[in-house]
């Protein structure tokens, strides 16, 4: 690997890095949480908060490997900071002239895939990057790239909050302005953390709640139904022959179908209830305060709306719906919904079946 051209502002950048007082500091939960989320959203085996020092890259946080630092001239991040406002993506380092023949090695593994977003301080200096990488080639979906950028912005907020906090430690007794500044940044961090928590509960492709969020909502609605004696229904929806859509039209079209179905579900449940992507082409529907007959009718309207989607592929859905029995378990309720779904698929698909 040829030694890269350093940024024109590398002297100022290194001064900003040292002023951040992050190098060679202990691990911190805030940064560890960010790399754990990065691995989850990108689906890669390794992630790091990497800081590019004079002759090394040092990892403030890391997931999937134990190495604390590597030489700067054998790193991807040295290139990422050359363009502070862009995500750097290397799908296969062996096919990239910058790395071919001398792949970066981290944790004893040769790195083939890399995606990194520069970490910017409050003045816009690129201190390093939030990155994910793997020992095999790969790529990122647009939604994964967007999530990685959001995590990098959050890391920048954490770094800026540290700087402000240190300044406040020195001057808070002398000026109420610093107190207001601390409150403002604390509010900013809280808001950003709330956004990250929401991302952790949302399916990035469809914008619907994910399985974890659905499970939490269902547990809460079961408690309400038991306390108030109100009806509660649950449905499972499966897109028929979805594998053939991917096989015939490609995965990009399959993703578009899932996204469009997500829009239909969001519109259908905008007023009440909850729709979630339960896994793959399966969705879960929560209908509180709804009787089984009404829930079946709603699911029939939903089935028709999905069948009318103007897509290149023919799309239909099988739906199984059931009503909650007071005192029964979460698992028993979902099992009955799954039995109804199985009957819908067994009896010809593109239909709604219910089980009391």
N, C-alpha and C positions, 0 to 999 in steps of 0.2 A: 504494500500500500504506500503510495506517495504521501509525503507529509503535506497536509492541506495548507492553503493560504489562510492565515488568521484574519479575523474580522478587522476592518480598518480601525475600529474603536476598541481593540483588545486591551489596551492599557487601561482605559476608563472602565471597560467591562470587568476586568480583574479587580480593580479598585472597588467597584460596586459589589462584587462577589465577597470580597473580604469584609466590606462594611456590613454585609448581611449576617456575618458571624454564624454561618451554617457549617463550614468545613470542619471535619473532625469532631463534630458534636454527637452526643448519644442519639439513639433512635427515639423518635417521637410518634405517638399514636396518630396524630393528625396526618403525617406524611405516610405512615404505614397503611392507614385506611385508604388513602388515595391510590397506592399501587395495588392494593387488594381489589379495589373497584375496577382499576384499569384492566387487570387480568380477567375479571368477570365479564366486563363488557366487550373486550376484544377477543376473548377466547384463545389467548396465547399462554405459553407456559411461564414466561418471565416478564417482569416489569420493574422499573426503577425510577426514582427521582435522582437524576444524574447531574452533578455540578462539575462544570468544565474548568479546572484550575490551570495554572501555567503549564504544567507538564503531565497532568494526570486528569482522569475523570474519577470523581469520588461519589459514592452512592449514599445519599442521605437516607434513602429508604429502598428496600429491594424485596422482591418476591420471586421465589423459585431458584435462588442461588445464594451462595455465602460470600462471594468475593466482595471486598470493601472498596477496591479501586483498581483501575487498569491504566496503562499509559494513554495519554491523550492522543498520540499519533497512531494508536491502534483502536480508535473508538469511532462509532457512528456519530455520537453527539457533537463532536467537533465540527462536523459538517452541518448538523441541524442548526447550530447557532449562527451560521452564516446568513440565514434567512429567518430573522426572528419572528415573522408573522405568518409562517407557512408550516404546515405539517410535512415532515420529511418521511417519505415512504420508500422502502427498499423491499420489494417483494421477493427477490432472490439475489443475495449479495454476490453469488458466483457469476451472475450475468451483468454485474455492475463493474465498469472498468476501474472504479475507485477501490474496489475490494477484491476483485477476482484474483485468485492465487494466494491471497493473504487475508483470510477471513478473520475478523475480530473474534477473540475467544473470551468467554465469560463463564465462570464456574466450571471450567474444563470442557465446555462445549463450543464448537464452532457455530457462530451465529449466521443464519441464512436470511431470516426475515427481521425487519426493523421498522417501527413506526414511532416517531418522536415529535412532540410539540414543544417548542422552546418555552422555558420558564422565564417570564419577564417580571422584573421588580417594578416598583412604582414609577420609576423613570424610564421604563421601557428597555432596560438593559437585559440581554439574554444571559442568564446565569448558568443555564444548563438546559435540561429537557426532562419532561415526563414521557417515558418511552415504554413500549412493549416490544418484546422480541422473542424469537424462537429459533431452534436449531434446524427447522425445516422451512422451506419456502411457504409463503402464504399471501393473503391480501386482507383488506378491511372493507366492510360494507360502508356505505355513506353514513348510516346511523352510528356505526362503531367509531368512525372518524370524528363525527360530531361529539360523541360522548367523550372521546379522548381529549378533544379541544376543551370541553367543559371542565374536565378534571385538571387540565393544565392551568386554566384560569383560576380554579380553586386553589391550586398550589401557590400561584402568584399572590392570591389574597392572603394565604397563610403567611407567606414570607413578608408581605407588607405589614401584616398585623404584628408580626414579631418586631419589625423595625419601629413601628409606632409605640408598641408597648415599652421597648427599651427607652425611647425618648421620654415617655410618660414617667417611667420610674425615676428619671433624673429631675423632672420639672413639674410633676403634677401638684406638688405642694405650693408652687409659686404661681400657678396660673390655672384658672378654671377652664380656659380654652382647651387645655390638654385633656381635661376630664370629659369635655364634650366630644373631643376627637376620639378618645378611647371608646365612648359609648357608640359613636357612629361606626367605627370599625368593628366593634363587637356585634352590632346589629347587622352589619354587612356579612360578617362571617356566619352568623346564625341563619341569615337568609340563604346564603350559599349552601350551608349544610342542609337546610330544609329542601333545597332544590336537588341536592345529591340524594337525599333520602327518598324523594319522590322518584328520581331516576331508577333507584334500586327496586322500586315497586311497579315500574312501568315497562312494558314490552317495547323496545325501541323501534321495531318494524311497524307495528299496528297502532301504537299510541294507547293501547288498552292496558288495563291493569294486568300484572303477571300472576303466576300461580300463587306466589307468596302473598300478594295483596288480596287475592280472592279468598284464600284460606282464612286470613285474618278477618275479612268482612263477613264471611259465612259464620265464623265462630261468634261474632258479635250479634248477628241477626238471629242466630239460634237462641242466644241468651234473651234477646228481646221477645222472641216468639214465646218462649217458656214463661217469661214474666207477665206478658200481656195476653197470652192466649190467642195471638193473632196468627193468621195463616202465613205460610212461607213456602215458596217453591224454588226448586233448583233444576236447571236444564243443562245438558251436555250436547254440544253441536259439533259435528264432524263433517268436513268438506269431502264429498264423495269422489273417489278415484283421484285424489290429489297427486299421488305419485305419477300418474300418467300425464298430468299437466306439466310437471317438471321434466319428465322424460321426453315429451313431444315438443313443448314450447320453450324449455330451458328454465333454469332456476330463477333468472331475473323476472320472467313472466309469473312464475310461481310466487315470488315475493310480492309482485304487483297485485296478484289476486288476493293474497293475505291482507295487504294494506287496504284494498278496496272493501273487503269484507269487514275489516276493522272499522272503516268509516260508517258502514251500514249499522254495525252494532253500537257504535258511539251515538249515532243519531237516534236509534231505537231506545236506548237507555239513558238519554240525556235528562229526562224528567225524573225518573226513579229507577231504582235497581242498579245492577252492575254487570258489565260484560268483561271477561278476562280471556287472554290467550292462555290456555291451559297447557299447551304443549304441541309443537308441530302445527298440524292443521286442525287441532281440536280447541274448542272454545267452551268456557263455562259461563252460565248465566245465572244471576241471583235475582229473584223476584219477590221481595218482601211484601207482606200485606196482600198477597195475591192468591186466590183459590186455584185449584188445579185446572178447572174448566177455563178460567180466564187466562191462566198461564199457557195452556195448550193453544188457545186462540191467538195469543201474542206470538207464540213460537211459529204458528202457521203463517202469520203475516210476515214474520222475519224470514222464513223459508222462501216465501214468494219473492220478497225483496232481493234476496241473494240470487235467486234464479233469474231475475230480471236485470242483473248487472250487465252493462255493455262492455264485455271483455272479449278478447280474442279467443279465449278458451271457454268452453261450456262449463258452467259452475253450478253445482247443486249441493244441498246440505241435508243430512239426516240429523234429527234432533230427538233426544229422549228427555222427558220431563217428569218430575215427581214432586210430591208434596211432603213436607216435613211432618213426622209423627211426633207428638210431644214426648220428650224424654229420650228420644233415640240419639244415637251417636252421629257425629259428623260423618264417620266412615260409612255407616249403614245408609245414610241419606244419599251419599254420592254413589254407593253401590247400586241402589235402586235406579237412579238416573242413568247409570251406565248400562243396566239391564234393559231399560227402555230404549236407549240408543242402539244397543246391539239388536234388538228386535226390529227397529226401524231399518237398519242396514240389512238384516237377514231377509226382511220382507220386500226388498226391492229398492231400498234407498230413496232419497229425495222425498222424505215423509216425516211426519211428527208422530211419535208414539208416547203414550203416558203410562205411568204405573203408580197407582195409589199407595 
